Amino acid sequence: MRRVHFPSAAPTVLGVWLVLTPTPSARAQDWRGAGRLEGVVVDEAGQPIPDATLKANCAARGGGTTLKTDKKGRWVLGGIVACPWAFDISAPGYETRQISIPLPGESTRLQPFRVPLKKAAPSVAPELQAAAAKADAAYKEGRFADARAEYEKLVALRPDLAPTAYQQIGFSYVQEKQYDKAVEALEKVLATDPGNAQIRAIAAQAALEGRMVDKARSLLSGLDEAQIQSPDVFFNMGINFFNAGEVKDAIAYFTKTVAKDPAYVDAYYRRALAYLGQGQTAEAKADFQKVVELQADGEMATMSKKALEQLK
């Protein structure tokens, strides 16, 4: 916004220096009068924004002026006519805001106007856009090493994007079955967002796929299970623990599965098999019976019926 400074400008009552923009005709001075408007510009937390710029305009009188807030965010616009005054209010790092304040009469004294400004979204540099586009394209095409290289560039350009970038890096390692590296990348996401249940669950599953059982247990110890909406998450954990030979853990997660969805047939069937492996025949029979009740036909039902016959 263009500004013209006058060395003879004087402070107002509140110490705000008015910076007037001269105009080429007498018509442009029709906005001058005896009225007054004042206010304060603040951020979303209510803190004053010093040195904010207010461009005031009275379209009906063909002119206006530009002024700045003081160190307490205050501004005063004096010597004006009664008019619907339009303001463009801006400050570095904030979104510009437009407001209108009607001044009904030059002798009217309105309460100070409090104007909050929102933080502006960070600008996206061309090189950042290019790196993001290349990374996403490489990931979709299955060029995971190339994708990771581009995501690393994103982290260097914008450290605040690291959680998203490392999430994609972790997922790319999962696709390549490099589970140790996947867990390492996903733990970087959790370092900044430890409450991210989705990423924690995926990291734990990757650890189990890589037979890192202790790491999986450590990750799961911090999981807020109330955030898990899908029973599939618990079922997959059960399968992975079972495949890793950790039967008790498998039973625990199959139990979490049916607690989330009491009609989850696969979980009852898998838990029955796990119970059999532990020598818990009564519990196994109860789960096989549940499978038959929920699914009269199908392979699991047939196998469950045979198991029940043998366990009599």
N, C-alpha and C positions, 0 to 999 in steps of 0.2 A: 504494500500500500504506500503510495507516494506521500511524503510529508514535506512541508515547507516550514522551516524554523525562523522565528522572529526573535532577535536578541533582546527586544524590548518587552517581550511577553512577561506578564506578572502572575504570581500565584493567586489562586482563589482562596476562599476562607479555609478550605480543607488542605490547602497546600498543593492542589493539583495544577499543573502548568497546562494551560490551554494552548494548543498549537493550531493556529487558524490557517485555513487554506484560502488564499486570496482568489477572488474571481474577477473576471474582466469587465463586468458591467454592474451598474447600480442595481439592476434587477436581482442579482445574486445576493445582495445584502438585505432583501426584504424579510429574511428570516430573523433579523436582529430585532430585539424587543426588550422587555423587562421581566420575562418569565424565567423559570429556573427548574431544572431537573437534576436529580442526584441519585447515586446508588453505590453498589459495591459489586465487584466481580470476584467470584470464588471458584474453587475447584469442587469436585464431587464430594469431598470430605468436609467442605465448608471452610477451607483455608483460603486466605486472600491471594489473589493473583496480581502481583505488581507489574507495572509496565504493560498491561493489556491495552490494546488499541480499540477505541470506539469511534466509528465513523457515523456521525449523526446527520440525518438529512430530512428536510421538510420539503416534500415534493410540491406541495401547494404554493410554496414561496420560492421554489427553484434554487435552493441552496442549503448549505449546512457547514459543518466543521468537523475536525478530527481532534480527539483528545486522548490522553493516556491516564491510566490509573496510577495512584501513588503507591507507596510501599505497603500500604494497608489495603490495597485493592479498591480504594475509593475513587469516585469520579464526580465531578460537578460540571453541569452544562448550564451556564448562566447567560443572561442577556439574550433571550430567545423569545419568539412570538408564540402565541397559543396556536398549536398545530398538532396533528398526529405525527410525532417524530419517529422515524425509522432508524434503527441502529444495526450496524454490522459490528459484532464484537469478536475480536480475535486475540490470540496469544500464542507464542511459539509452543508447540507440543500439544495444542488443544484444538478441538473442532471449532470452526467459526460458527457463531450463532447469530441469528437475526431475530430481533424483537421490535415491537412497536409500542410506544408509550404516548397516549394521547394527553396533551396538556390543554385542558378546557379553557383556561384563562391565564393571562399573564400574572395575575395576583394570586393564582392558585398555588399552594405549596403542598405537593404530594409527598407521601412517605418515601424514604429512599428505597430504590428498587434493588433487590438482591438477585443477581444473575449468575447461575452456576454454569461452568463450561465443562464439557466432557473431554477426557484425554483422547487425543487423536490416535488412530491405529498406526502402528509403525509402517513407514513407507517400504515398499518392496522394490529393492534394487534389481535392475535387469539381470545382473549376474546371478542373483538369488533365484529369480524366476527360471532362468536357464538351467541351473543346477537341479531345481526341484522337478522340472519337466523331464530332464534326462534321467534322473533317478527313478521317477515313477514309470517312465517308458521302459527302462531296462528291467525293472522288477516285473512288470506285466509280461514282458517277453521272455522271462526266465533267465535273463543275463544277470544273475545275482551278484557276481563279483563286480561287474560294472555298476550295478545299482548301489552297492555298498560304497564304492569310491565316490559316487556323486553325493550320497547321503553324508559322507564325511566332509565333503566340501561345504554342505549346508551348515554343518556344525561349526566349521571354521568361520563362515560368513555371519551366522546368527546363532550364537551359543544358546539363546533362549529357545531355539527349535530342537535342541539336542534330544529331549524326551521323545518327540515324534520320530526323529531320524533314527535313534537307537532302537525304537520299537520296530521300524521297518528292517533295520539291519538284523535284529534278532529273528524276525520272521523269515528273512532270507536264509539265514543259517539253518533254521528248522527245515526249510524246503530242501536243503542240501544234506540234511541229517547230520550236520555238525552241531550236535546238541550242547557240547561244552561251551562253544563260542556263542551259541544262541542264548544260553543262560547268562553268560557274562554280559552280553549286550542288553538283555532285558533287565538285569539287575541295575544297570545304569539308569534305566527308566524309573525303577522303584526307588532309587536313591533320591530322586526329586519328587516322586509321587508314591510314597509307601502304601497309601490306601487304595491304589489301583488294583481292585480285585481281579479284573480280567487279565491284566498283564501278569500278576502274581500266579494265577492259576495256570496260564500258558507256560510261564517259566518253570513251574513245578512239574508240569507234564513233560516239558522238554528234558528236565533233569531225570525224570523216570525213564524216558525213552533212551537216555544215555546211560542208564543204570547208575545214576548218581543219587542213590536212595537217601542218604543223609542230607544232601543238599535239598532234595525235594521236601523232606520233612521240615527242614528249616524254613523254606519258603512258605509251606502250608501253615506253619505255626503262626504266621502273621496274616493269614487270610481271614477277612471278614466274610464269613459264610452267608451272612444275611444279605449280602450284595449279589450272591449267585442266584440267578433266576432260573437257569436251565438245569434240570437234573442230569443232563448229559455230561456236564462238567464233572460231577461227582462219579458218574458211571465210568468215564474215561480214566479217572484217577484209580478207581478200583481195578480196572483191567490192567493198567500199567503196574500197579503194585503186585497184582497176581502174577503177571508175566515176569516180574523181578524176583519172584519167590517170597514176597512179603505178604503172606496169606492173611495174617491178622489185620494188617492195614487195609488189605483188599476188602475184607468183610466189613470193616468200619465204613469204607466209602460206598460200598453197595447198600449199606444200611442208611447212609445219608441220602442216597439216591431214592430209595423207596419212601423215605420220610418226606422228600420233596414231591414225589409222584407215586402214590400208593398203587398205581396200575402199571408200573414199569416192569414188564414181564422179564426182560433180559436180566435185570438186576437180581430178581428173585432166583432165576435159574443159575446165574453165575455165583451168587452167594451160597446156593445149595451145594454146588460143586466145591466151593471153598470150605464149607462146613464139613463135607465128606472127607476132604483132605486133612482136616483137623480131628477127625474122629468124632465129630459132633452129629451123631446120627439123627437124633430127635429134631434138631434145628434144620438139618438137611431135608428131612421128610416134610416138615412144615412148609418149607420153601417150594419143594417140588409140588406139593398139593396146591399151593397158591398159584403156581404156573398153570396147572390144569384148570383151576377155577377161572383164571383170567383169559386163558387161551385154549379152548377145547381141541382145536386142530393145529397142525403145524409140527415142525420138527422138534421144537422145544417141548411141546405138549407130549409128543410121542416118547421122547427120551425121559421125560419126567414120569410118565406112567410106568415105563419099564423099571426105572429106578425105584419107584414105590413098591412095585411087585417084589423086587429083590430085597428090599429093606424090611419086609414084613417079618 
